[in-house]
Amino acid sequence: MTGRVDGPDKVTGRARYAFEYPLDGAAYAWAVPSVIARGTIRSVDATGALAVPGVLAVITPDNAPRLPGTDDPELALFQSRAVAYRGQYAAAVVAASAEAARAAAGRVVIEYDQAAHDVTLTPDHPRLYKPDFVNPRHETDTASGDFDGAFAAAAVRVDATYRTPAEHNHPMEPHATVAVWEGGTLTVYDATQGPSRTAAQVAAVFGLEPGQVRVIAEHVGGGFGAKGMPRANVILAAMAARITGRPVKCAVTRSQMFAVTGHRAPSIQRVRLGAGPDGRLTALCHDVIDQTSTLKEFTEQSAVATRHMYAAPHRRTTHRVVRLDVPTPSWMRAPGECPGMFALESAMDELAAACGIDPVELRLRNEPAVHPETGQPFSSRHLTACLREGAARFGWAGRDPAPGGRRAGNAHRRWLTGTGVAASTYPARAMPSQARVTVSPSGRYQVLIAAADIGTGARTALLVVAAETLGVPAAAIDLRIGDSALPPAMIAGGSMGTASWTWAVIKACRALRDQVRARDGAVPPGGLSAHADTTTDIGALASGPLAGRARYAFGAQFAEVRVDADTGEVRVPRLLGVFAAGRIVSPAQARSQLIGGMTMGLSMALHEESAMDPQFGDYPNHDLAGYHIAAHADVQDIDAVWIDEEEPDLGPAGAKGIGEVGIVGTAAAIASAVYHATGIRVRDLPIRLDKLLRGNP
């Protein structure tokens, strides 16, 4: 199977996204965001809003129904008058039309008692603290050996600080929900990466049993982590539907997404590397400073990848975080590894320059035989193969190591050219999921699993493994996903979707196949069915014979850049990624995922930056006109390939995740290529032309 099974539905418009579900009598909810960054709501005057024709209700902290389950403060909608950040929902209007709801929202008058706010991350902030853990449950700090002594004694040292700005997930489809109550049951059509998770969390918020909430996500227009958990729009839609007794639609505007749907927090990262003259590391330290909101703690695990990348006997990693009056950060494609590897891989390039060693060779010399901190063997690790294959494909041999010496162009433009390399990595994991497979007497199969396809081609991949296992054509199989009423499944996140879902589907298909064979191929009138649950199988990865192994995907990123010597304009004519990610189940979709990640990494390197206004505590560039992302003109010759790799641990498909490893390392490769072209080292992203012009003599 080479084509996407959902392709025809998407190009013809038959595919339905959350906001598009037709429901008779639907009303519309429109949120009223807070205009202060910290304080309390003194009063809400809804008189003007209620006078707008078609308005059904104005929901405020004064009249909102109480929510029994508010463990997640971001979902405790209108349960308090406190304001934790600018843009937090302070009230909402429900009306018979979206236009009336929007107009009325502008007439809600809210008076605040404003307090002084703090929205600026600094390396010496007085309220920095050590969190109990970093996302998802990693150790906050690690240490082995004597880093300070080894670093002081090292013949070659790199000590540099790298900064990444706040960045926002911007899937094409904004967060959107349609909610309808029927008695005590709630049906939610939602743009979510995990119907099962969303159903459970929404049920908890409203004090319902899990079976009383059904979440349907037939098609989802991207997520990048932002849709991995329910957001305020889901609770607002459900609350408004309960108040009005009508189905309610709620879509988050692009501007509101900068506040209420998560983002990647800015980071300040100090990396220190000590090595001998031959480039072999003796000391390695990665210190991260991060921010979270006052409402909810989320600390990105930016130094965690450093723990397994390179061999060094003396090492330390730390994370510190400060609570600021800002929106709550959350998952954004490759959280932790993405910003953390920008810092580490940039520092490795600086070490290569300091030692006079080729950057590819430096990485090969520091390849560990086992996990450098835990001593665990790797289930599979082919980073060296990716580096060598990439170097051969890219034409790395004979690269002039001196920066700033290569020019091309004409009388009108003088281009400085350079190349860079960086490694990629991301954890390879799976989580418990369930699947059910049935067959009818006519030979028609059905595969049922509450997976979500967020545009990655999950439907196609699941049909591939089901058809292979059952030994029937994919055309004989009906696949149902995207519904919490189906067997529960892991979210489409953390690069765990394919590994988790295929494990359950293959296990169920094998069980059904065995039933059919035991009957010599005869299927009874009522059909046959098999159910699979991988909870025990997944548990064996931590406590069974497969325990004690380190599991990661790896890759190597190669970039060529051109920098205009007069203007500082940067172009990336070539990007190549070579990856080792277990079995590639669906090659066409995998290549698209990897190229998509690399494109997002290019965007991170050159464009993306959510700029915080310290006076108002807001992101003034809160739309796609001011928040720049890579466009078609920025993406030229970009390619992603992979090497064959056996991954024995992660289920019968042997698949590692590919949705996130593609972005990791791209920004560092581009930054190193810019240094190679210009001799200017940019350590704070994005690489804007003003930063190059300041350093250009």
PyMOL commands that set and color helices and strands:
alter all, ss='L'
color gray80, all
select helices_A, chain A and resi 7-12+18-20+47-50+73-75+98-105+147-153+195-205+210-212+232-244+257-260+306-309+337-355+359-365+383-394+458-470+474-476+497-518+535-543+587-606+632-634+666-678+689-694
alter helices_A, ss='H'
color red, helices_A
select strands_A, chain A and resi 27-33+39-45+55-59+82-83+89-95+109-114+142-144+156-164+176-182+185-190+213-216+248-251+267-275+281-293+314-324+378-380+407-409+414-427+434-439+445-448+477-480+528-533+550-564+570-580+637-642
alter strands_A, ss='S'
color yellow, strands_A
deselect
rebuild
show_as cartoon
